[in-house]
Amino acid sequence: MNVQIYTKGYCPYCDRAKEFFAARGIAYDEINIERDPAEYDALKARTQHMTVPQIFIDGNFIGGYTDMIAKVKTGELSF
């Protein structure tokens, strides 16, 4: 499983997403969008989401932290 989490410095939901994966022993790549504004602009254009975290699993956009948790609760995602 390839997990990417786009984050920024102060972001409680980013921290929750990272804690979620860490608690399950799932490795993830963290991309801090504050370090590369052009990357963030491209990400917003790609996903149409303006907030972080933005979570991708195996290249598929999952959404933010609350989107991911909702999908876990409905069984759409399982780990």
N, C-alpha and C positions, 0 to 999 in steps of 0.2 A: 504494500500500500504506500503510495506516494502522497504525502500531505504537505501542502503549502499554506502558510498563514501570513497574510499581508497585515502588518501591524504599524503602530506608531508609538512614540515614547510613552506618554501617559494615556493609558487606555484600559480601564478595568475589564471591559469585555474581551480585549485581546489577552489579558492575563488569564481570564477564565478559560478561554479557548486553549491556551497553552497548557494550563493545569489539567484540563479535561484529557488531552492526549497524553500528557506525562503520566497521569494517574493510571492510564491503561497500558503504559509501556510502549506507546506508539510514537515513533520518531517523526519529526516534522521539520520542515525548513521554514525559518522565519525570515520574511523580507520586510525590512523597515522602510516604509514609503517616504519617511521624512528625509532619508539619505539620497533619494532620487526622485525629484518632483516630476520628471518626464515619465518615469515608470508609473507613478501614481495617475497621471493624466491618461496614460494608455490603459491602465487597469479600469478606471472609471468609464472610459469609452467602451471597453470590452464587456463589463458587467452591468453597467447602468446603475451601480451602487456608489453612493458618495461617502459611505462610512466604513470604518474598520472595526473589527477584523473582517477580512474577506478570506474565506476558506475554500480551498480547492482540494479535492481528493481524486487522485488518478486523473488529473487534468479537468475534472468536472467541477464547475462552480457550485458550491453548496449554499453559499450565502454567508451571513454573519453568524455570530455565536448563537443568538436566539433562534435563528433559522435552523441551525444544525441541531440544537437541542429538541426543537419541535419535531424534526425528522426522526430523531432517535426515539422519541416518545411514541410516534405513530408506527414505528417499525420500518420506515422508509430507509433508514440507515441503521446499521448494526456494526458493532466493533467487538 
